[in-house]
Amino acid sequence: MAKFEISVRKNGEFQFNLKASNGEVILTSEGYTTKAACLNGVESVKKNSATEERYEKLVAKNGKPYFNLKATNGQIIGQSQMYASERNRNNGIASVMKNAPVAEVVEV
């Protein structure tokens, strides 16, 4: 089953990774100063992930496709890994759309 893993970075900030059922990271958050803010970010991903218009499809300088998930206010609430192809990126978006709304939240 998919899950949001909440962890603390070396600088003390909280972050989450959304992992698919196979353990692959499909979305990573920014750093948050508090655990409560990080949990709010998780809830925002759950709420916004089902809406296709919230996904910004991009290509990095090295030519690798990736995407950002944005909240209704336009703020980035999660970023994907770099993908080998646009098809793989689109599969990543589909995975977030499917998994985020039902993913459990765990602390690591």
KATAZI-V631229 format. One line per field, one symbol per residue. ss: DSSP state (H for helix, E for strand, L for the rest). phi: phi as a letter, one per 30 degrees, with the letter a starting at -180 (. if undefined). burial: b if it has 16 or more other ideal C-beta (glycine too) atoms within 10 Angstrom, else e. Layout:
BEGIN
ss = ???
phi = ???
burial = ???
END
This chain:
BEGIN
ss = LLEEEEEELLLLLEEEEEELLLLLEEEELLLELLHHHHHHHHHHHHHHLLLHHHEEEEELLLLLEEEEEELLLLLEEEELLLELLHHHHHHHHHHHHHHHHHLEEEEL
phi = .dacccbcdddjdcbbbccdddiddcabdddcdbdddddddedddedcddceddccdbbdediddabcccdddjddcabdddcdadddddddddddeddedcddcbcb
burial = ebbbbbeeeeeebbbbbbbbeeeeebbebbebeeeeebbebbebbbebbeeeebbeeeeeeeeebbbbbbeeeeeebbbbeebeeeeebeebbebbbbbbeebeeeee
END
